[in-house]
Amino acid sequence: MSRENCVNVLAKTLNDDTQLAQQVEQAIHEHTAGNTAAYKNEIRSKVANLKSNQEFHDAVLSGGISPDQVADMSPQQMATKEQQREYRQLERSAIREHIGVDAMQPQTESKETELDTGVVRNTGQAGIEYDAPQAAG
């Protein structure tokens, strides 16, 4: 896909505003620094999000989001509010799974662990206590 074709696709998506489409295309071209594959992926991503997110589309057309900002935006930033909420929920869920649900809950019972030199006792919210070993003798 040539740069001219990309401008045409963007213009069609942006209510035939060729000047704005050229500015967005130029910003994306500069943002991807000559990487053809990244450039094409960014154009596709921007077009898809402009088509699917009316709020994003309107903000770009009104100038609320500049062409440079469009070029720098991730798919999550261009997503609808509902999609962004879903991303945050998925992220929180993944974090919970990674660290374990129990790690997020306060400890309510005392747990003891034997070490070579003594006993470490988790006393829950009060903290951790260490009992040094008794000297033999």
C-alpha positions as CSV (number, residue, x, y, z in Angstrom):
1,M,0.0,0.0,0.0
2,S,1.6,3.3,-1.1
3,R,1.5,6.4,1.1
4,E,-1.0,8.0,-1.3
5,N,-3.3,5.0,-0.9
6,C,-2.9,5.3,2.9
7,V,-3.9,9.0,2.7
8,N,-6.9,8.1,0.6
9,V,-8.1,5.4,3.0
10,L,-7.6,7.8,6.0
11,A,-9.4,10.6,4.1
12,K,-12.4,8.3,3.4
13,T,-12.5,7.4,7.1
14,L,-12.2,11.1,8.1
15,N,-15.2,12.3,6.1
16,D,-13.1,13.1,3.0
17,D,-10.9,15.6,4.9
18,T,-7.8,15.1,2.8
19,Q,-5.8,17.7,4.6
20,L,-6.3,16.1,8.0
21,A,-5.7,12.7,6.4
22,Q,-2.3,13.9,5.0
23,Q,-1.3,15.3,8.4
24,V,-2.2,12.0,10.2
25,E,-0.4,9.9,7.6
26,Q,2.7,12.1,7.8
27,A,2.7,11.8,11.6
28,I,2.4,8.0,11.4
29,H,5.1,7.9,8.8
30,E,7.4,9.9,11.1
31,H,6.4,7.8,14.1
32,T,7.3,4.5,12.4
33,A,10.6,5.9,11.2
34,G,10.6,4.2,7.8
35,N,9.6,0.7,9.1
36,T,7.3,-0.3,6.3
37,A,5.6,-3.1,8.2
38,A,5.0,-1.0,11.3
39,Y,3.7,1.9,9.1
40,K,1.1,-0.3,7.4
41,N,0.1,-1.9,10.7
42,E,-0.3,1.6,12.3
43,I,-2.4,2.8,9.3
44,R,-4.7,-0.2,9.6
45,S,-5.0,0.2,13.3
46,K,-5.9,3.9,13.1
47,V,-8.4,3.3,10.3
48,A,-10.1,0.5,12.2
49,N,-10.3,2.5,15.4
50,L,-11.6,5.6,13.6
51,K,-14.3,3.5,12.1
52,S,-15.3,1.6,15.3
53,N,-15.1,4.4,17.9
54,Q,-17.3,7.4,17.0
55,E,-16.0,9.4,20.0
56,F,-12.4,8.9,18.9
57,H,-13.4,9.7,15.3
58,D,-15.2,12.9,16.3
59,A,-12.3,14.0,18.6
60,V,-9.8,13.7,15.7
61,L,-12.1,15.6,13.3
62,S,-12.7,18.4,15.7
63,G,-9.0,18.8,16.5
64,G,-9.4,17.6,20.1
65,I,-6.8,15.0,19.2
66,S,-3.9,16.2,17.0
67,P,-2.4,14.1,14.2
68,D,0.8,13.7,16.2
69,Q,-1.3,12.4,19.2
70,V,-3.1,10.0,16.8
71,A,0.2,8.6,15.6
72,D,1.4,8.0,19.2
73,M,-1.8,6.4,20.5
74,S,-1.9,2.7,21.3
75,P,-5.0,0.6,20.4
76,Q,-6.0,0.6,24.0
77,Q,-6.0,4.4,24.0
78,M,-8.1,4.6,20.9
79,A,-10.6,2.0,22.2
80,T,-14.1,2.9,23.3
81,K,-14.8,3.6,26.9
82,E,-16.4,0.2,27.3
83,Q,-13.4,-1.5,25.7
84,Q,-11.0,0.4,28.0
85,R,-13.0,-0.7,31.0
86,E,-12.8,-4.3,29.8
87,Y,-9.0,-3.9,29.3
88,R,-8.6,-2.7,32.9
89,Q,-10.7,-5.6,34.3
90,L,-8.6,-8.1,32.3
91,E,-5.4,-6.5,33.6
92,R,-6.6,-6.6,37.2
93,S,-7.7,-10.2,36.8
94,A,-4.3,-11.1,35.3
95,I,-2.5,-9.4,38.2
96,R,-4.6,-11.3,40.7
97,E,-3.9,-14.6,39.1
98,H,-0.2,-13.8,38.9
99,I,0.3,-12.9,42.6
100,G,-2.4,-15.1,43.9
101,V,-5.7,-14.1,45.5
102,D,-4.4,-15.2,48.9
103,A,-1.5,-12.7,48.7
104,M,-4.0,-9.9,48.4
105,Q,-6.0,-10.9,51.5
106,P,-4.7,-10.0,55.0
107,Q,-3.4,-12.9,57.0
108,T,-5.6,-13.8,59.9
109,E,-3.9,-16.8,61.3
110,S,-0.3,-17.3,62.6
111,K,2.0,-19.3,60.4
112,E,5.4,-20.5,61.6
113,T,8.4,-21.5,59.5
114,E,11.5,-23.2,60.8
115,L,14.8,-21.7,59.7
116,D,18.4,-22.9,60.4
117,T,18.8,-20.2,63.0
118,G,15.4,-19.8,64.5
119,V,11.7,-19.4,64.0
120,V,10.0,-16.8,61.9
121,R,6.3,-16.3,62.7
122,N,3.9,-14.4,60.6
123,T,1.4,-12.9,63.1
124,G,-0.9,-11.5,60.4
125,Q,-1.5,-7.8,60.2
126,A,0.7,-7.2,63.2
127,G,3.8,-8.2,61.3
128,I,6.5,-10.8,61.4
129,E,8.3,-11.8,64.6
130,Y,11.6,-13.7,64.9
131,D,12.5,-15.9,67.8
132,A,16.2,-16.5,67.9
133,P,17.3,-20.1,68.7
134,Q,18.0,-21.0,72.3
135,A,21.7,-21.4,73.0
136,A,22.6,-25.0,73.8
137,G,24.2,-25.6,77.0
